[in-house]
Every structure is written in structure tokens, then in C-alpha cells.
Amino acid sequence: MAWQVAASAVLAVVAGVAAGTQGFLSAVLGGGIGMIGVLVFALVSGRRAGSSGNVVRIALRAEAAKVVVIAVLLWLAFVAYRDMVVLAFLGAFMVSVLLSGLAFAVSGDQLNSSRV
């Protein structure tokens, strides 16, 4: 999640320079929605599974909850935020979501071993 925060912050600054305050706020909102999705996934999947069948069931429920929360938040953002800079919003959102997916592809050991 640290990568998501860092990438969202960089994109927000770039959007702020390019499009002003509304660009900055749009990028923060887009990146934030992606991060909220990750938090929802973590909260739902944090239960003790017990069996391998329950692990799959919990993971699917967590992913479904994440998708529903993200869809609702995206809808609310588009409906409520009239001055949104759509490119900044969607760019930060997509980067945030892509980075959350990459977190599962790279283990913590690989990340820590690259630091000397």
C-alpha cells in the first residue's frame, strides 16, 4: 500500500501542476478510491479460514466486496464532484488499482532483498 500512496501523491502533484487545485484533488480522490478498495479486501479477508475451501470462499468474498465498494465510490465521485479532472482522477485510480494487483505478484522477501 505504500507504493499506492507514493504513486498517488506523485500523480496528485503532477495533476496539480498541470490542472490546478481541481487536478490535484481529482488525483487524490482517484488514488484514494483504489486504496479504500485494498483496505476493504484486507478487512474482509482477515478472517481465519480453517480449510482450503474456506480460503477460496473468503478470498472471493473479499474480492467481491472490494469491487462493489470501488464501483459505488466511483459512481459517487462522478455524480458528486462536478469539477473533476477526469484524466487525473482515472489515471490515479488505475495506477492505484494496478499497484494493488502487483503487490500480490511480488513477495515482501523479493522487495527487501533488492535493498542493500
C-alpha positions as CSV (number, residue, x, y, z in Angstrom):
1,M,0.0,0.0,0.0
2,A,3.0,2.3,0.5
3,W,3.6,2.1,-3.3
4,Q,0.0,3.2,-3.9
5,V,0.3,6.1,-1.5
6,A,3.6,7.2,-3.1
7,A,2.3,6.9,-6.7
8,S,-0.9,8.7,-5.8
9,A,1.0,11.5,-4.2
10,V,3.3,11.9,-7.2
11,L,0.3,11.9,-9.6
12,A,-1.6,14.4,-7.5
13,V,1.4,16.8,-7.6
14,V,1.7,16.4,-11.3
15,A,-2.0,16.8,-11.8
16,G,-1.9,19.8,-9.5
17,V,0.8,21.5,-11.6
18,A,-0.9,20.7,-14.9
19,A,-4.5,21.3,-13.9
20,G,-4.5,23.3,-10.7
21,T,-6.3,22.5,-7.5
22,Q,-9.1,20.5,-9.1
23,G,-6.5,18.3,-10.8
24,F,-4.7,17.7,-7.5
25,L,-8.0,16.9,-5.7
26,S,-9.2,14.6,-8.6
27,A,-6.0,12.6,-8.4
28,V,-6.1,12.3,-4.7
29,L,-9.7,11.1,-4.9
30,G,-8.9,8.6,-7.7
31,G,-5.9,7.1,-5.8
32,G,-7.9,7.1,-2.6
33,I,-10.7,5.1,-4.0
34,G,-8.2,2.4,-5.2
35,M,-6.6,2.3,-1.7
36,I,-10.0,2.0,0.0
37,G,-10.7,-1.0,-2.2
38,V,-7.5,-2.6,-0.9
39,L,-8.5,-1.9,2.7
40,V,-11.9,-3.4,2.2
41,F,-10.2,-6.5,0.7
42,A,-7.9,-6.7,3.7
43,L,-10.7,-6.3,6.2
44,V,-12.9,-9.0,4.6
45,S,-10.1,-11.5,4.0
46,G,-8.7,-11.1,7.5
47,R,-10.8,-13.8,9.0
48,R,-9.4,-17.2,10.0
49,A,-10.1,-19.7,7.2
50,G,-9.6,-23.1,8.7
51,S,-9.7,-25.1,5.5
52,S,-8.6,-24.6,1.9
53,G,-12.2,-24.4,0.7
54,N,-12.8,-21.6,3.2
55,V,-9.7,-19.8,2.0
56,V,-11.0,-19.6,-1.6
57,R,-14.5,-18.6,-0.3
58,I,-13.1,-15.8,1.8
59,A,-10.9,-14.6,-1.0
60,L,-13.8,-14.5,-3.4
61,R,-16.0,-12.6,-0.9
62,A,-13.2,-10.2,-0.2
63,E,-12.7,-9.5,-3.9
64,A,-16.5,-9.1,-4.5
65,A,-16.7,-6.6,-1.6
66,K,-13.7,-4.7,-3.0
67,V,-15.3,-4.5,-6.4
68,V,-18.7,-3.4,-5.0
69,V,-17.1,-0.7,-2.8
70,I,-15.0,0.6,-5.6
71,A,-18.0,0.7,-8.0
72,V,-20.1,2.6,-5.5
73,L,-17.3,5.1,-4.7
74,L,-16.6,5.7,-8.4
75,W,-20.3,6.3,-9.1
76,L,-20.4,8.7,-6.1
77,A,-17.3,10.6,-7.2
78,F,-18.7,11.1,-10.8
79,V,-22.1,12.2,-9.5
80,A,-20.9,14.5,-6.7
81,Y,-17.7,16.0,-8.0
82,R,-18.7,18.4,-10.8
83,D,-15.3,20.0,-11.3
84,M,-13.4,16.7,-11.6
85,V,-10.4,16.5,-13.9
86,V,-11.3,13.1,-15.3
87,L,-7.9,12.3,-16.7
88,A,-6.2,12.9,-13.3
89,F,-8.9,11.0,-11.5
90,L,-8.9,7.9,-13.7
91,G,-5.1,8.0,-14.1
92,A,-4.5,7.9,-10.4
93,F,-7.3,5.4,-9.9
94,M,-5.9,3.0,-12.5
95,V,-2.3,3.3,-11.2
96,S,-3.6,2.6,-7.6
97,V,-5.5,-0.5,-8.7
98,L,-2.7,-1.8,-10.8
99,L,-0.2,-1.4,-8.0
100,S,-2.5,-3.3,-5.6
101,G,-2.5,-6.2,-8.1
102,L,1.3,-6.1,-8.4
103,A,1.6,-6.3,-4.6
104,F,0.4,-9.9,-4.8
105,A,2.8,-10.7,-7.6
106,V,5.9,-9.6,-5.7
107,S,6.6,-11.0,-2.3
108,G,8.0,-9.0,0.6
109,D,11.2,-11.0,0.5
110,Q,11.9,-10.0,-3.1
111,L,11.3,-6.4,-2.2
112,N,13.5,-6.5,0.9
113,S,16.3,-8.4,-0.9
114,S,16.7,-5.7,-3.5
115,R,17.6,-3.2,-0.8
116,V,21.2,-3.3,0.4
